[in-house]
Each structure stands twice: as C-alpha cells, then as structure tokens.
C-alpha cells in the first residue's frame, strides 16, 4: 500500500455565462456564473512519502507553498491533523492563467484524493470550506458537474438542463491576471434583477444567456482574444465566448460533426495556438 501511486484526471471548466454584479466589502466581486466541466485534463499523481514535495511539468507554476495544492495540504495538516506526506507530480495540459480553472481543479482533486487515501472522512461541506479558503472556483470541482455559482463563485446550485454540447477551445498562449481585469475601467456590470435563468435550454436558446462581463475589459488590452472570438463567431457555426477572465476562448456546437468542421477551419488559421476539441468532462 505504501508504494502505491494514485492517479487522478483534473478537468478544466468554461463559464457558459459570467455576469459581474459588483464589488463586495471584502474586495472581491459578486458574480453569477454557469460553470461547465470540459474534457481537457491535468494528471495528478500522489505517492506516500516522508515529506510532501510537488513536481510540476510547467516550470512557470510554483512548486512551493505558493501553489494551491500545497496550500490545500497545509490546511489539512493544520485543521484536520493530516499525518501523511506525499510525493506529488502534476502533468499540466490545461493552460495556466487562462480562465479554465486548472489550478482550482488541481486543488479540488488533491483534496478529494487525500480525503480518500488518508481516510480523513471529510464531508462535502468540510471540503467546500477548505476549497473556499484557497480559491473562488475551487468548490465547483468537488462535484464536477454543471453548476450555477453566486457570491465570489463558491455558492453553488444546480444548473439548468442543457443539451449535449461540443466545444472548440483556443488559448493564444498569453497569461492574463484576473485582478487586472477586475480593476479595468472597461469591466462591465450586470444588474442581477435583469437576469432570468430558465430551468431548461435548447442549443439555440443558450445564446441568449451567453455573455461574459469581463470580455470587453480583456479585448481592450489583449487584441488576440478579441480576434479569436470574432473569428469563431463569424467563420464557424458556433457561439463563441471568452472563459473566465481569459485568455481562453471557447465556441460551443450542437454536434460532433459541427465541432469537427469548425476544428478543421480553426487549426489552419491559428497554427501556434493551443487548440482542443472537448465535451463535458467525465464525472470524478
């Protein structure tokens, strides 16, 4: 048992809509968003060890206490008397600082893994409390199903019923600071009273709610992101939107065939960009 390696696939997410409602007294912003897990995965592996060490394939990501996984580990030690240590390897496939929630997913899956391996017996509420201490979209990944989120992204409720969705996901290989976008004079705000979310959506109805209040703020500084959104909207049959605070853009399609046709168009036009096809992530 001591030599076993435990491996987990940590999915990405997109925001099918992201409304920014206003600034909170704690300095964060209240948002209303629809999180949707997609099938692009980082690989997280854990093996029991004498001390906890993290090794990441992306050398731009810290491997010390500034990493969200190590922060999660330290909370478990302090708050729940975790005795085990782990040699942790993280193979990054989800772009970093890209609005896809990769770091948050890593933290949530690390927490779920340690809870299982070390027999901590933490319930969902306890795990959600830990996740809200280290990030804003982290709690979502504990269940890894489409969910609505309010507050700063940690208060979750069931998503409306959605059709089967297929995605093209493009990242122009740039890092965007979420803080920078929230502080932008071009940040849009939505009045929550103007939002009416139904219980069920067809593919064509989705377009009516697909909006990202951060998008214009990003466009004003990062023209590559704007170019991708316009290209996907005008040259393919999908609805295109930026995810989170960027820099990733996704377009959504009603079928694999439409997705495949769009992929063939996109990959010839953005040869140096990160481009993936995705669907809903596997439960895990």
C-alpha positions in Angstrom: 0.0 0.0 0.0 2.8 2.4 0.9 4.3 2.2 -2.6 1.0 2.7 -4.5 0.7 5.6 -6.8 -2.7 7.2 -7.0 -3.6 9.0 -10.3 -6.4 11.4 -11.0 -7.6 13.4 -14.0 -8.3 17.0 -13.2 -10.7 18.6 -15.7 -10.9 22.2 -16.9 -14.0 24.3 -16.9 -15.6 27.0 -19.0 -18.1 29.7 -18.0 -21.2 29.4 -20.2 -22.0 32.8 -18.9 -20.3 35.1 -16.4 -22.1 38.2 -15.0 -20.2 40.5 -12.7 -22.7 42.1 -10.3 -20.5 44.5 -8.3 -17.7 44.8 -5.7 -18.0 43.2 -2.3 -16.9 44.7 1.1 -14.1 42.1 1.2 -12.6 43.4 -2.1 -13.8 40.5 -4.2 -16.6 40.8 -6.7 -20.0 39.2 -6.6 -20.6 37.1 -9.8 -23.3 34.9 -11.2 -21.9 32.2 -13.5 -22.6 28.9 -15.1 -19.7 26.6 -14.6 -19.3 23.7 -17.1 -16.6 21.0 -16.8 -14.8 20.1 -20.0 -12.7 17.2 -21.1 -9.2 18.7 -21.0 -7.3 17.2 -18.1 -4.3 17.7 -16.0 -2.9 14.5 -14.5 -2.3 14.5 -10.7 -0.3 11.6 -9.1 0.3 11.0 -5.4 2.5 8.6 -3.7 3.1 8.4 0.1 6.5 9.8 1.1 8.5 11.0 4.1 7.9 14.7 3.2 5.5 16.4 0.9 7.0 17.5 -2.4 5.4 18.8 -5.6 6.9 18.4 -9.0 5.1 20.2 -11.9 5.7 19.8 -15.7 5.1 23.5 -16.2 8.1 25.4 -14.7 6.1 28.7 -14.7 4.0 27.2 -11.9 5.3 27.4 -8.3 6.1 24.2 -6.5 6.3 25.7 -3.0 3.7 27.0 -0.5 2.5 29.5 -3.2 1.0 26.5 -5.1 -2.7 26.0 -4.4 -2.1 22.2 -3.9 0.5 22.8 -1.2 -1.8 25.4 0.4 -4.6 22.8 0.5 -2.1 20.2 2.0 -1.1 22.7 4.7 -4.7 23.4 5.7 -5.3 19.7 6.0 -2.3 19.4 8.3 -3.3 22.4 10.5 -7.1 21.9 10.5 -7.6 18.2 10.3 -4.3 16.8 11.6 -3.3 15.1 8.4 -0.3 12.9 9.2 0.6 11.6 5.7 3.0 13.2 3.3 3.1 12.8 -0.5 5.3 12.9 -3.5 3.0 14.8 -5.9 3.5 15.0 -9.6 1.4 17.3 -11.7 1.3 17.0 -15.5 -0.2 20.2 -16.9 -2.2 20.1 -20.0 -4.7 22.9 -19.1 -3.2 26.3 -20.0 -2.1 28.3 -16.9 -3.7 31.7 -16.1 -6.2 31.1 -18.9 -9.7 31.2 -17.4 -10.1 27.4 -17.4 -9.7 26.8 -13.7 -6.8 24.4 -14.0 -5.2 25.3 -10.6 -8.6 25.2 -8.9 -9.3 21.7 -10.3 -5.8 20.5 -9.2 -6.6 21.7 -5.6 -10.0 20.1 -5.5 -8.8 16.7 -6.8 -5.8 16.8 -4.4 -8.3 17.3 -1.6 -10.6 14.5 -2.8 -7.6 12.2 -3.2 -6.1 12.8 0.2 -9.5 12.5 1.9 -9.8 9.1 0.3 -6.2 7.9 0.7 -5.7 9.1 4.2 -9.2 8.2 5.4 -10.0 11.7 6.7 -13.7 11.2 6.2 -14.4 14.8 5.4 -17.9 15.5 4.2 -18.8 17.8 1.3 -19.4 20.8 3.5 -16.0 20.5 5.2 -14.2 20.1 1.8 -16.1 23.1 0.4 -15.0 25.2 3.3 -11.3 24.3 2.7 -11.7 25.0 -1.0 -13.2 28.4 -0.4 -10.1 29.3 1.6 -7.8 28.7 -1.3 -9.8 30.0 -4.3 -13.1 31.1 -5.8 -14.0 28.5 -8.4 -12.4 25.6 -6.5 -15.6 24.4 -4.7 -17.2 23.7 -8.1 -14.7 21.0 -8.9 -15.6 18.9 -5.9 -18.7 17.7 -7.7 -17.5 18.3 -11.3 -21.0 18.7 -12.9 -22.5 21.8 -14.5 -23.5 24.2 -11.7 -24.7 27.8 -11.2 -22.5 29.8 -8.8 -23.0 33.1 -7.0 -21.1 35.1 -4.4 -17.5 35.1 -5.3 -18.1 31.8 -7.1 -18.3 29.5 -4.1 -22.1 29.4 -3.5 -23.3 26.6 -5.8 -26.8 25.5 -7.0 -28.0 23.1 -9.7 -27.5 24.1 -13.4 -30.4 24.3 -15.8 -30.9 21.3 -18.0 -28.7 21.7 -21.0 -28.4 19.9 -24.4 -25.3 17.9 -25.3 -22.6 20.4 -26.1 -19.3 20.2 -28.1 -16.5 22.7 -27.7 -13.6 24.1 -29.6 -11.2 25.7 -27.0 -8.4 28.1 -28.1 -5.8 29.8 -26.0 -3.4 32.3 -27.6 -0.6 31.4 -25.2 -0.9 34.5 -23.1 -1.4 34.8 -19.3 -4.0 37.3 -18.0 -4.2 38.4 -14.4 -7.7 38.1 -13.1 -7.0 41.0 -10.7 -6.0 43.3 -13.6 -9.3 42.6 -15.4 -11.4 43.2 -12.3 -9.7 46.6 -11.9 -10.2 47.5 -15.5 -12.3 50.6 -16.3 -13.8 48.6 -19.1 -15.2 45.9 -16.8 -19.0 45.6 -17.3 -21.5 45.1 -14.6 -24.9 43.4 -14.8 -27.9 44.1 -12.6 -28.9 40.8 -11.1 -32.6 41.8 -11.5 -32.2 41.7 -15.2 -31.1 38.0 -15.3 -33.7 35.3 -15.7 -32.4 31.8 -15.9 -34.8 29.1 -17.1 -34.9 25.5 -15.9 -34.0 24.1 -19.4 -32.3 25.4 -22.6 -32.2 24.2 -26.1 -28.9 24.8 -28.0 -30.3 27.9 -29.8 -31.7 29.3 -26.6 -28.2 29.2 -24.9 -27.1 32.2 -27.0 -29.5 34.4 -25.1 -27.6 33.9 -21.8 -24.0 33.5 -23.1 -22.3 36.7 -22.0 -19.1 37.5 -20.2 -18.9 40.8 -18.4 -15.1 40.6 -18.4 -14.7 40.2 -22.1 -14.7 43.8 -23.1 -12.1 44.6 -20.5 -9.8 41.9 -21.9 -10.5 43.0 -25.5 -9.3 46.5 -24.8 -5.8 45.2 -23.9 -5.4 41.8 -25.5 -6.5 42.1 -29.2 -5.6 38.4 -29.9 -8.5 37.3 -27.6 -10.9 39.6 -29.5 -9.7 38.3 -32.8 -10.4 34.7 -31.8 -13.9 35.4 -30.6 -14.7 37.2 -33.8 -13.2 34.5 -36.0 -15.1 31.7 -34.2 -18.4 33.7 -34.3 -18.1 34.7 -38.0 -16.3 31.8 -39.6 -17.8 28.8 -37.8 -21.3 27.7 -36.8 -20.7 28.1 -33.1 -21.4 30.6 -30.3 -18.1 32.0 -29.1 -17.2 33.5 -25.7 -14.2 34.1 -23.5 -14.0 31.9 -20.5 -13.5 33.4 -17.0 -11.1 36.4 -17.1 -9.3 35.0 -20.2 -7.2 34.4 -22.1 -9.1 31.2 -23.3 -11.9 31.4 -25.8 -14.4 28.7 -26.5 -17.1 28.1 -29.1 -19.9 25.7 -28.5 -21.5 23.4 -31.1 -24.6 21.2 -31.2 -22.9 18.1 -32.7 -19.6 16.4 -33.2 -19.8 17.0 -36.9 -20.2 20.8 -36.5 -17.3 20.7 -33.9 -15.1 18.7 -36.4 -15.9 21.1 -39.2 -15.0 24.1 -37.0 -11.8 22.4 -35.8 -10.6 21.9 -39.3 -11.1 25.6 -40.1 -9.6 26.8 -36.8 -6.4 24.8 -36.8 -5.4 26.1 -40.2 -5.8 29.7 -39.0 -4.3 29.6 -35.5 -1.3 27.3 -36.1 0.7 28.4 -33.0 -2.2 28.5 -30.5 -3.4 25.8 -28.0 -6.5 24.3 -29.8 -8.5 21.4 -28.4 -11.8 19.7 -29.0 -13.8 19.0 -25.8 -17.1 17.8 -24.5 -18.5 17.5 -21.0 -15.9 16.1 -18.6 -16.2 12.7 -17.1 -17.6 12.6 -13.6 -14.9 12.0 -11.0 
